[in-house]
């Protein structure tokens, strides 16, 4: 059965721009509601899909963090080519890690990492997350349970390089957080089941931004952009963006 795969989006709103970055095994649905909310408030929002994501799990284990890094740089260029000179970044999980890497590498208006890991101590949770994603995808393909179990196990058997490379990316970015000067709003779900929540305090304590804030969402889990406090999250991100000095 052919599945309709998700696509990148650009929601045009105004001169102020926000790059929205999804999480590991996720895609643009992670940040679509946030994008629509900000568009209504006058912001232009663009969200890419990194290579291997929004596709069959076999594609994901072939992909590499260097490709994801290229993809977020190309997404920034897309907004610049549209004429935007001031671009803030909001990234969920892996998207937050990639967003922090962007904020370290070049001038950005602000960085909003949401449930972004700084410690690669969650390979077991990630493996479980990847296993769930692979199983759900194969169920959508209408495969029988026996086939699904076999194919998912094959994927897990070939996924160690991907997790090793992902760990390398997280460790690399963690070592550069203290060289980030852009305004920062750290978002963290209290009931995050995927990452070490000490990551939020690590980012907040180590960024060198004069303008920085952190908020814990008491009733949310890892995919905070889709959870029960999402409306409050949208409003908080909007208020943070409004507090910046846009030209």
Backbone as CSV, one residue per row, in Angstrom:
resi,resn,N_x,N_y,N_z,CA_x,CA_y,CA_z,C_x,C_y,C_z
1,UNK,0.831,-1.198,0.000,0.000,0.000,0.000,0.869,1.253,0.000
2,UNK,0.527,2.214,-0.846,1.322,3.441,-0.938,0.856,4.439,0.121
3,UNK,1.814,4.949,0.899,1.500,5.903,1.956,1.862,7.301,1.470
4,UNK,0.975,8.272,1.731,1.280,9.662,1.375,2.300,10.188,2.383
5,UNK,3.473,10.540,1.888,4.552,10.975,2.772,4.434,12.473,3.068
6,UNK,4.841,12.898,4.258,4.770,14.319,4.611,5.738,15.149,3.773
7,UNK,5.505,16.445,3.728,6.329,17.349,2.925,6.766,18.551,3.757
8,UNK,7.850,19.223,3.341,8.220,20.485,3.988,7.096,21.512,3.797
9,UNK,7.092,22.554,4.619,6.109,23.619,4.396,6.738,24.992,4.577
10,UNK,6.151,25.965,3.916,6.463,27.372,4.124,5.137,28.104,4.286
11,UNK,4.925,28.713,5.448,3.725,29.506,5.709,4.134,30.972,5.741
12,UNK,3.735,31.720,4.738,4.150,33.126,4.664,3.278,34.004,5.529
13,UNK,3.926,34.806,6.389,3.179,35.666,7.297,3.637,37.108,7.281
14,UNK,4.944,37.312,7.335,5.477,38.678,7.377,6.983,38.651,7.227
15,UNK,7.635,39.792,7.520,9.096,39.899,7.337,9.870,39.096,8.372
16,UNK,9.327,39.020,9.572,10.007,38.238,10.611,9.853,36.752,10.299
17,UNK,10.940,36.001,10.412,10.900,34.596,9.989,11.336,33.659,11.115
18,UNK,10.742,32.475,11.113,11.106,31.440,12.076,11.328,30.130,11.325
19,UNK,12.493,29.535,11.560,12.798,28.207,11.024,12.363,27.184,12.061
20,UNK,11.490,26.254,11.675,10.955,25.235,12.588,11.571,23.881,12.253
21,UNK,12.151,23.226,13.259,12.892,21.983,13.031,12.299,20.833,13.839
22,UNK,11.973,19.740,13.143,11.311,18.590,13.777,12.299,17.679,14.497
23,UNK,11.741,16.667,15.158,12.542,15.753,15.957,12.985,14.503,15.208
24,UNK,13.768,13.683,15.880,14.278,12.417,15.347,13.111,11.444,15.155
25,UNK,13.038,10.818,14.017,11.961,9.939,13.521,10.678,10.722,13.209
26,UNK,10.685,12.041,13.466,9.500,12.854,13.206,9.543,13.492,11.823
27,UNK,8.668,14.469,11.627,8.647,15.237,10.371,7.856,16.512,10.631
28,UNK,7.418,17.184,9.580,6.849,18.523,9.731,5.573,18.564,10.575
29,UNK,4.870,17.444,10.744,3.679,17.448,11.617,4.047,17.852,13.044
30,UNK,5.306,17.603,13.456,5.766,17.981,14.795,5.572,19.472,15.054
31,UNK,5.732,20.283,14.008,5.789,21.746,14.190,4.752,22.495,13.354
32,UNK,3.849,21.768,12.709,2.879,22.414,11.804,1.930,23.349,12.564
33,UNK,1.375,22.902,13.700,0.438,23.753,14.447,1.123,25.014,14.963
34,UNK,2.356,24.867,15.417,3.139,26.036,15.844,3.356,26.987,14.669
35,UNK,3.663,26.422,13.508,3.861,27.241,12.303,2.620,28.026,11.922
36,UNK,1.465,27.374,11.962,0.200,28.048,11.627,-0.115,29.146,12.655
37,UNK,0.151,28.866,13.918,-0.102,29.857,14.968,0.750,31.108,14.730
38,UNK,2.045,30.895,14.475,2.943,32.039,14.285,2.628,32.785,12.990
39,UNK,2.211,32.052,11.961,1.822,32.704,10.707,0.676,33.692,10.961
40,UNK,-0.302,33.271,11.756,-1.442,34.152,12.067,-0.994,35.380,12.843
41,UNK,0.133,35.268,13.547,0.663,36.391,14.326,1.633,37.247,13.494
42,UNK,1.764,36.920,12.192,2.572,37.764,11.308,3.982,37.280,11.025
43,UNK,4.286,36.031,11.396,5.621,35.471,11.147,5.586,34.516,9.955
44,UNK,6.626,34.559,9.146,6.791,33.560,8.087,7.523,32.351,8.687
45,UNK,6.998,31.161,8.467,7.591,29.947,9.047,7.927,28.943,7.948
46,UNK,9.107,28.357,8.060,9.510,27.300,7.123,9.993,26.100,7.922
47,UNK,9.573,24.903,7.499,10.013,23.653,8.145,10.469,22.668,7.076
48,UNK,11.737,22.258,7.117,12.229,21.236,6.193,11.947,19.842,6.742
49,UNK,12.208,18.826,5.949,12.260,17.447,6.431,13.679,16.939,6.146
50,UNK,14.373,16.494,7.175,15.745,16.007,6.982,15.725,14.681,6.221
51,UNK,16.815,14.439,5.538,16.919,13.190,4.773,16.694,11.957,5.658
52,UNK,15.932,11.017,5.099,15.621,9.783,5.821,14.389,9.885,6.696
53,UNK,13.920,11.108,6.965,12.746,11.314,7.809,11.494,11.460,6.938
54,UNK,10.336,11.211,7.570,9.090,11.289,6.823,9.044,10.268,5.703
55,UNK,9.732,9.158,5.888,9.904,8.128,4.853,9.958,6.767,5.551
56,UNK,9.991,5.674,4.768,10.117,4.358,5.409,11.358,4.288,6.308
57,UNK,11.283,3.534,7.408,12.401,3.469,8.355,13.706,2.979,7.730
58,UNK,13.598,2.216,6.646,14.817,1.766,5.947,15.633,2.954,5.443
59,UNK,14.940,4.043,5.091,15.626,5.257,4.615,16.328,5.966,5.769
60,UNK,15.712,5.930,6.948,16.294,6.635,8.092,17.626,6.035,8.506
61,UNK,17.724,4.702,8.507,18.996,4.110,8.961,20.112,4.291,7.929
62,UNK,19.763,4.728,6.716,20.798,5.041,5.717,21.315,6.474,5.869
63,UNK,20.546,7.312,6.568,20.869,8.742,6.651,21.939,8.996,7.713
64,UNK,22.512,10.212,7.668,23.627,10.562,8.548,23.424,11.987,9.071
65,UNK,23.819,12.276,10.327,23.670,13.630,10.868,24.293,14.724,9.999
66,UNK,25.361,14.416,9.267,25.952,15.428,8.371,24.950,15.859,7.302
67,UNK,24.119,14.915,6.866,23.091,15.242,5.870,22.003,16.108,6.510
68,UNK,21.651,15.787,7.746,20.622,16.589,8.433,21.127,18.016,8.635
69,UNK,22.402,18.139,8.922,23.017,19.464,9.094,22.967,20.242,7.772
70,UNK,23.268,19.564,6.687,23.153,20.207,5.365,21.715,20.639,5.100
71,UNK,20.767,19.810,5.516,19.352,20.097,5.262,18.878,21.334,6.028
72,UNK,19.331,21.504,7.283,18.887,22.692,8.033,19.578,23.951,7.508
73,UNK,20.816,23.815,7.024,21.489,24.975,6.412,20.772,25.391,5.119
74,UNK,20.345,24.397,4.344,19.593,24.685,3.111,18.252,25.339,3.449
75,UNK,17.647,24.935,4.570,16.371,25.532,4.987,16.558,26.993,5.388
76,UNK,17.662,27.303,6.057,17.975,28.705,6.385,18.141,29.507,5.102
77,UNK,18.842,28.919,4.145,19.082,29.609,2.867,17.752,29.855,2.139
78,UNK,16.826,28.899,2.262,15.515,29.055,1.637,14.836,30.331,2.162
79,UNK,14.879,30.539,3.468,14.278,31.744,4.046,15.038,33.000,3.617
80,UNK,16.362,32.909,3.562,17.170,34.059,3.115,16.876,34.387,1.654
81,UNK,16.730,33.359,0.835,16.413,33.575,-0.588,15.041,34.221,-0.763
82,UNK,14.150,34.017,0.225,12.840,34.664,0.199,12.927,36.133,0.621
83,UNK,14.123,36.544,1.085,14.326,37.941,1.466,14.371,38.191,2.960
84,UNK,14.321,37.127,3.763,14.327,37.308,5.220,15.759,37.448,5.732
85,UNK,15.980,38.493,6.520,17.325,38.751,7.050,17.424,38.417,8.542
86,UNK,16.294,38.408,9.223,16.285,38.089,10.658,15.471,36.808,10.850
87,UNK,16.156,35.753,11.280,15.521,34.436,11.364,15.762,33.831,12.744
88,UNK,14.670,33.547,13.440,14.743,32.818,14.707,14.564,31.329,14.408
89,UNK,14.999,30.497,15.337,14.913,29.039,15.142,14.217,28.421,16.349
90,UNK,13.234,27.563,16.081,12.611,26.763,17.146,12.710,25.303,16.733
91,UNK,13.352,24.493,17.568,13.580,23.098,17.197,13.198,22.136,18.304
92,UNK,12.517,21.067,17.926,12.099,20.035,18.878,13.110,18.894,18.893
93,UNK,13.601,18.533,20.082,14.452,17.356,20.250,15.701,17.430,19.349
94,UNK,15.847,16.520,18.403,16.958,16.607,17.441,16.962,17.965,16.755
95,UNK,15.776,18.513,16.457,15.687,19.837,15.847,16.282,20.918,16.730
96,UNK,16.132,20.747,18.056,16.745,21.688,18.985,18.263,21.596,18.957
97,UNK,18.785,20.370,18.844,20.237,20.168,18.753,20.776,20.822,17.474
98,UNK,20.086,20.567,16.352,20.514,21.164,15.085,20.374,22.692,15.109
99,UNK,19.313,23.176,15.787,19.130,24.618,15.930,20.254,25.259,16.732
100,UNK,20.667,24.599,17.811,21.795,25.103,18.611,23.080,25.118,17.781
101,UNK,23.257,24.104,16.943,24.442,24.068,16.061,24.409,25.256,15.090
102,UNK,23.217,25.574,14.565,23.083,26.755,13.693,23.414,28.030,14.459
103,UNK,22.874,28.143,15.679,23.090,29.351,16.475,24.559,29.529,16.846
104,UNK,25.273,28.417,16.942,26.708,28.489,17.213,27.499,28.862,15.956
105,UNK,26.993,28.458,14.792,27.749,28.566,13.542,27.576,29.904,12.831
106,UNK,26.475,30.615,13.105,26.157,31.814,12.327,25.231,32.711,13.132
107,UNK,25.093,33.982,12.724,24.164,34.864,13.448,22.713,34.425,13.228
108,UNK,21.965,34.272,14.302,20.526,34.007,14.202,19.826,34.973,15.156
109,UNK,18.547,35.214,14.914,17.807,36.181,15.750,17.600,35.635,17.155
110,UNK,17.326,34.343,17.262,17.096,33.700,18.559,17.068,32.196,18.350
111,UNK,17.197,31.464,19.456,17.133,30.011,19.395,16.194,29.519,20.497
112,UNK,15.260,28.635,20.119,14.298,28.061,21.068,14.427,26.534,21.010
113,UNK,15.310,25.948,21.835,15.403,24.483,21.880,14.282,23.922,22.753
114,UNK,13.542,22.958,22.226,12.423,22.336,22.945,12.750,20.862,23.199
115,UNK,12.890,20.485,24.470,13.202,19.085,24.827,14.404,18.570,24.031
116,UNK,15.447,19.387,23.996,16.645,19.056,23.205,17.667,18.324,24.079
117,UNK,18.106,17.124,23.671,19.064,16.363,24.484,20.473,16.933,24.413
118,UNK,21.148,16.933,25.561,22.559,17.330,25.616,23.443,16.195,26.116
119,UNK,22.788,15.112,26.563,23.525,13.954,27.087,23.067,12.730,26.311
120,UNK,24.028,12.027,25.727,23.631,10.833,24.975,23.600,9.640,25.925
121,UNK,22.583,9.652,26.805,22.429,8.573,27.779,21.066,7.904,27.618
122,UNK,20.490,8.073,26.419,19.107,7.601,26.225,18.984,6.681,25.015
123,UNK,20.064,5.950,24.705,20.018,5.098,23.514,18.894,4.055,23.626
124,UNK,18.656,3.586,24.865,17.596,2.593,25.054,16.227,3.187,24.684
125,UNK,15.977,4.439,25.167,14.702,5.104,24.847,14.601,5.390,23.355
126,UNK,15.713,5.835,22.765,15.724,6.134,21.326,15.445,4.872,20.517
127,UNK,16.073,3.768,20.927,15.853,2.497,20.227,14.380,2.110,20.301
128,UNK,13.779,2.301,21.488,12.372,1.997,21.676,11.506,2.902,20.789
129,UNK,11.882,4.191,20.732,11.158,5.150,19.901,11.254,4.794,18.424
130,UNK,12.455,4.405,18.009,12.668,4.019,16.611,11.876,2.746,16.289
131,UNK,11.857,1.817,17.233,11.117,0.552,17.069,9.615,0.838,16.904
132,UNK,9.072,1.735,17.728,7.644,2.102,17.635,7.336,2.756,16.300
133,UNK,8.224,3.691,15.894,8.045,4.380,14.615,8.040,3.375,13.463
134,UNK,9.015,2.436,13.466,9.130,1.452,12.382,7.894,0.549,12.339
135,UNK,7.443,0.148,13.514,6.274,-0.742,13.586,5.022,-0.035,13.057
136,UNK,4.823,1.213,13.494,3.642,1.977,13.047,3.658,2.174,11.532
137,UNK,4.840,2.448,10.987,4.947,2.666,9.543,4.558,1.392,8.787
138,UNK,5.026,0.267,9.290,4.748,-1.003,8.610,3.285,-1.425,8.777
139,UNK,2.692,-1.019,9.884,1.247,-1.261,10.043,0.453,-0.443,9.020
140,UNK,0.898,0.783,8.775,0.249,1.618,7.752,0.375,0.994,6.371
141,UNK,1.476,0.254,6.174,1.676,-0.429,4.889,0.836,-1.709,4.788
142,UNK,0.071,-1.989,5.882,-0.842,-3.147,5.930,-0.114,-4.491,5.859
143,UNK,1.073,-4.528,6.470,1.804,-5.803,6.516,1.291,-6.638,7.679
144,UNK,1.445,-7.962,7.589,0.978,-8.814,8.684,1.981,-8.766,9.841
145,UNK,1.528,-9.156,11.029,2.325,-9.019,12.252,3.664,-9.742,12.173
146,UNK,3.645,-10.937,11.591,4.886,-11.719,11.486,5.922,-10.990,10.630
147,UNK,5.475,-10.458,9.494,6.366,-9.707,8.602,6.882,-8.453,9.310
148,UNK,5.978,-7.769,10.009,6.363,-6.544,10.729,7.443,-6.854,11.761
149,UNK,7.219,-7.887,12.577,8.194,-8.236,13.622,9.556,-8.559,13.011
150,UNK,9.563,-9.306,11.909,10.825,-9.677,11.254,11.547,-8.446,10.704
151,UNK,10.797,-7.595,10.000,11.414,-6.422,9.362,11.894,-5.403,10.394
152,UNK,11.126,-5.248,11.477,11.546,-4.309,12.529,12.819,-4.811,13.203
153,UNK,12.916,-6.102,13.452,14.125,-6.658,14.060,15.337,-6.464,13.149
154,UNK,15.139,-6.658,11.843,16.229,-6.417,10.876,16.697,-4.968,10.940
155,UNK,15.740,-4.048,11.046,16.087,-2.625,11.149,16.889,-2.351,12.422
156,UNK,16.441,-2.914,13.537,17.160,-2.714,14.803,18.576,-3.276,14.723
157,UNK,18.726,-4.409,14.045,20.046,-5.037,13.893,21.009,-4.158,13.087
158,UNK,20.451,-3.261,12.267,21.303,-2.428,11.396,21.297,-0.951,11.791
159,UNK,20.826,-0.664,13.023,20.664,0.741,13.399,21.778,1.284,14.297
160,UNK,22.729,0.448,14.691,23.720,0.901,15.684,24.572,2.066,15.169
161,UNK,24.919,2.059,13.876,25.722,3.172,13.332,24.961,4.490,13.447
162,UNK,23.656,4.440,13.121,22.835,5.649,13.177,22.835,6.243,14.588
163,UNK,22.650,5.384,15.610,22.616,5.882,16.979,23.999,6.374,17.424
164,UNK,25.029,5.696,16.979,26.393,6.132,17.292,26.650,7.537,16.718
165,UNK,26.240,7.749,15.467,26.441,9.052,14.820,25.593,10.137,15.477
166,UNK,24.386,9.768,15.875,23.503,10.717,16.563,24.127,11.147,17.890
167,UNK,24.677,10.179,18.616,25.369,10.487,19.871,26.530,11.433,19.650
168,UNK,27.251,11.237,18.544,28.376,12.118,18.206,27.923,13.549,17.973
169,UNK,26.791,13.717,17.286,26.248,15.053,17.027,25.872,15.745,18.341
170,UNK,25.168,15.028,19.213,24.731,15.608,20.489,25.942,16.045,21.314
171,UNK,26.953,15.199,21.382,28.157,15.501,22.164,28.894,16.703,21.573
172,UNK,28.964,16.757,20.262,29.638,17.886,19.589,28.945,19.211,19.916
173,UNK,27.622,19.228,19.812,26.874,20.472,20.063,26.960,20.873,21.533
174,UNK,26.879,19.892,22.435,26.989,20.168,23.878,28.278,20.936,24.195
175,UNK,29.349,20.579,23.498,30.637,21.226,23.748,30.731,22.650,23.234
176,UNK,29.726,23.099,22.487,29.787,24.446,21.894,28.684,25.375,22.385
177,UNK,27.839,24.873,23.286,26.718,25.682,23.774,27.201,26.987,24.416
178,UNK,28.384,26.937,25.077,28.878,28.146,25.747,29.440,29.182,24.763
179,UNK,29.326,28.912,23.469,29.731,29.895,22.457,28.515,30.471,21.733
180,UNK,27.320,30.262,22.302,26.081,30.780,21.703,25.683,32.066,22.442
181,UNK,25.487,33.126,21.665,25.163,34.442,22.230,23.775,34.926,21.843
182,UNK,23.085,34.206,20.962,21.753,34.619,20.516,20.754,34.487,21.676
183,UNK,19.746,35.368,21.716,18.685,35.210,22.713,18.136,33.782,22.707
184,UNK,17.925,33.219,23.889,17.587,31.792,24.018,16.383,31.597,24.937
185,UNK,15.440,30.784,24.475,14.303,30.385,25.306,14.300,28.868,25.349
186,UNK,14.663,28.310,26.509,14.753,26.855,26.678,13.395,26.326,27.137
187,UNK,12.865,25.376,26.381,11.560,24.772,26.666,11.778,23.315,27.067
188,UNK,11.182,22.898,28.185,11.354,21.499,28.605,10.077,20.940,29.227
189,UNK,9.693,19.761,28.780,8.549,19.039,29.346,8.988,18.313,30.614
190,UNK,8.219,18.473,31.665,8.566,17.825,32.940,8.492,16.302,32.822
191,UNK,7.521,15.785,32.034,7.329,14.333,31.929,7.992,13.747,30.683
192,UNK,9.081,14.337,30.286,9.806,13.875,29.098,10.320,12.452,29.323
193,UNK,9.836,11.543,28.495,10.195,10.131,28.644,11.374,9.723,27.759
194,UNK,11.867,10.660,26.950,12.890,10.306,25.951,14.295,10.784,26.310
195,UNK,14.405,11.956,26.956,15.745,12.509,27.182,15.976,12.791,28.665
196,UNK,17.230,13.020,29.009,17.614,13.447,30.350,17.233,14.921,30.487
197,UNK,16.263,15.221,31.363,15.752,16.593,31.451,16.774,17.579,32.044
198,UNK,17.892,17.067,32.580,18.979,17.967,32.991,19.533,18.741,31.791
199,UNK,19.215,18.254,30.589,19.667,18.933,29.369,19.204,20.388,29.340
200,UNK,17.958,20.631,29.780,17.404,21.990,29.737,18.230,22.940,30.603
201,UNK,18.523,22.526,31.835,19.319,23.367,32.730,20.733,23.549,32.185
202,UNK,21.263,22.491,31.566,22.610,22.593,30.979,22.647,23.683,29.908
203,UNK,21.657,23.673,29.017,21.617,24.683,27.947,21.467,26.071,28.561
204,UNK,20.496,26.219,29.461,20.234,27.530,30.069,21.471,28.057,30.807
205,UNK,22.128,27.199,31.567,23.276,27.640,32.369,24.493,27.976,31.514
206,UNK,24.612,27.359,30.353,25.850,27.482,29.581,25.794,28.429,28.385
207,UNK,24.601,28.717,27.835,24.580,29.705,26.740,25.039,31.051,27.300
208,UNK,25.723,31.807,26.455,26.265,33.095,26.888,25.320,34.256,26.582
209,UNK,24.081,33.956,26.235,23.120,35.005,25.871,22.805,35.887,27.078
210,UNK,22.725,37.216,26.851,22.254,38.128,27.899,20.747,37.959,28.085
211,UNK,20.072,37.691,26.975,18.606,37.545,26.972,18.294,36.045,26.911
212,UNK,17.978,35.467,28.071,17.662,34.034,28.063,16.600,33.732,29.107
213,UNK,15.826,32.698,28.814,14.738,32.303,29.699,14.568,30.784,29.590
214,UNK,13.931,30.196,30.588,13.656,28.759,30.555,12.291,28.526,31.185
215,UNK,11.524,27.606,30.604,10.225,27.264,31.194,10.014,25.763,31.166
216,UNK,9.529,25.236,32.291,9.150,23.828,32.412,7.641,23.711,32.216
217,UNK,7.216,22.733,31.450,5.797,22.471,31.216,5.431,21.205,31.989
218,UNK,4.669,21.401,33.050,4.478,20.362,34.066,3.671,19.159,33.575
219,UNK,2.810,19.352,32.590,1.908,18.267,32.159,2.234,17.736,30.765
220,UNK,3.448,17.983,30.278,3.787,17.587,28.906,4.862,16.516,28.876
221,UNK,4.849,15.744,27.784,5.890,14.743,27.534,6.756,15.207,26.357
222,UNK,7.571,14.309,25.829,8.660,14.701,24.929,8.211,15.501,23.706
223,UNK,7.188,15.017,23.005,6.750,15.757,21.808,5.812,16.874,22.281
224,UNK,6.406,17.866,22.900,5.685,18.929,23.603,4.820,19.762,22.652
225,UNK,5.221,19.833,21.391,4.487,20.635,20.405,3.121,20.046,20.070
226,UNK,2.904,18.771,20.428,1.628,18.111,20.139,0.894,17.715,21.418
227,UNK,1.441,18.104,22.564,0.882,17.624,23.832,-0.139,18.607,24.407
228,UNK,-0.626,18.311,25.603,-1.794,19.032,26.138,-1.524,20.496,26.476
229,UNK,-0.249,20.895,26.606,0.058,22.310,26.884,0.506,23.067,25.634
230,UNK,0.182,22.522,24.466,0.681,23.129,23.225,0.190,24.565,23.031
231,UNK,-1.051,24.854,23.428,-1.563,26.218,23.255,-0.767,27.215,24.090
232,UNK,-0.443,26.831,25.318,0.386,27.686,26.175,1.784,27.836,25.592
233,UNK,2.332,26.737,25.071,3.642,26.774,24.428,3.646,27.753,23.257
234,UNK,2.627,27.676,22.395,2.525,28.603,21.255,2.566,30.047,21.731
235,UNK,1.754,30.347,22.748,1.678,31.717,23.273,3.022,32.157,23.859
236,UNK,3.681,31.255,24.613,4.968,31.597,25.234,6.040,31.865,24.181
237,UNK,6.060,31.048,23.123,7.046,31.257,22.052,6.772,32.588,21.354
238,UNK,5.498,32.863,21.104,5.134,34.144,20.474,5.581,35.318,21.349
239,UNK,5.313,35.265,22.645,5.700,36.360,23.547,7.221,36.534,23.589
240,UNK,7.947,35.410,23.577,9.405,35.490,23.541,9.883,36.161,22.255
241,UNK,9.316,35.755,21.107,9.697,36.366,19.823,9.380,37.856,19.821
242,UNK,8.247,38.228,20.415,7.851,39.644,20.464,8.781,40.463,21.345
243,UNK,9.456,39.795,22.291,10.365,40.516,23.210,11.707,40.849,22.565
244,UNK,11.952,40.304,21.375,13.225,40.547,20.683,13.209,41.898,19.983
245,UNK,14.396,42.443,19.729,14.488,43.725,19.009,14.646,43.449,17.513
246,UNK,13.513,43.349,16.834,13.522,43.150,15.379,13.733,44.508,14.706
247,UNK,14.400,44.517,13.555,14.625,45.803,12.884,13.424,46.180,12.035
